[in-house]
Amino acid sequence: MCKVDLHTTSRAEGGIVFILGIDIAKRKYDVALLKPDGKFRAKAFANTAAGHAELLAWLGRQEAGLVHACLEATGTYGLAVSEALADAGHTVSVVNPAAIEAYGRSRLSRTKTDRTDARLIAQFCASHQPPAWIATPREVRELQALVRRLDALEGMRQQERNRLAAEPASAVVRASIQHVIDTIDLEMAALKTRIHDHFDQHPRLRQQRDLLTSIPGIAETTAAVLLAEFGPIGRFSQASACAAFAGLVPREKRSGTSVHGRPVLSKLGNASLRKALFYPALTAMRHNPIIKAMRERLLTRGKHRMVIVGAAMRKLVHLAYGVLKTETPFDPGFVKNR
């Protein structure tokens, strides 16, 4: 193995930063710490909160200071360790696995194990210095956890309601189902209170919630989902990027002269956002002057009802992006005159 030129490694304020390559798996991850002298230290950790704490303690024992960590984008498996490192002040880069694979081919790498992959990722980080990944703020992560838990409980409650609606013959079973429903109702009420309190504890989030609820059709529950799932709005360059993230961009189905399918939503995006926006879109078509006018135009053009609902959902996202980006409450006159 050749040494890495120190001048190519990432730097912190005052010196060279150690490079940490991380090869992520579901239950554990291997790390390779590239030191300024070109030597490696390797170790494996459980992909758990305890494992992340152990990693941070291990880095401290290596006297690594701040590290530039790099890992492949592997969905949710690497999210927790990325957040743990970022929260501790380290720089984290999340890169496309194809880039690591191409780098490995360029180095004629033949051995492939978790340990060698971690080394390869560290070498890639040292030579390419990929941009830093921006961690979602803690208060948004906490909001996301609360909102997703509330959604999960709502799904459980609906399942139990469906079972009760089937009218099981046994009175004991009916009582058991009702007890579960009542318990879930209590827990959902407690979670809603915690979400409300969470906004009160974080003025910036509360301000953003109030901006969103100024849009007719968006209530507090929907605003919480939007803020939790979109995260910092600054990571989107324009409103259409938000709509694409939510899977609310239209997809046409045409081929030659014989296939002319009705445009549908792409649905290649965040399903929680689409679920949260469906009923607010129906409300907005009645009470939001911008979306109500849009609905009338689309009806005049003979558009299918669900196409109109999809357009209303997309318009709500555009309006939400606008009020958050400008930090200005909804003004129908302003939107009309743009």
PyMOL commands that set and color helices and strands:
alter all, ss='L'
color gray80, all
select helices_A, chain A and resi 6-8+49-61+79-87+97-106+114-128+138-165+171-201+203-213+220-230+233-235+239-245+271-287+289-300+305-326+332-336
alter helices_A, ss='H'
color red, helices_A
select strands_A, chain A and resi 11-12+15-16+18-24+28-34+40-46+67-72+91-95+250-255+259-265
alter strands_A, ss='S'
color yellow, strands_A
deselect
rebuild
show_as cartoon
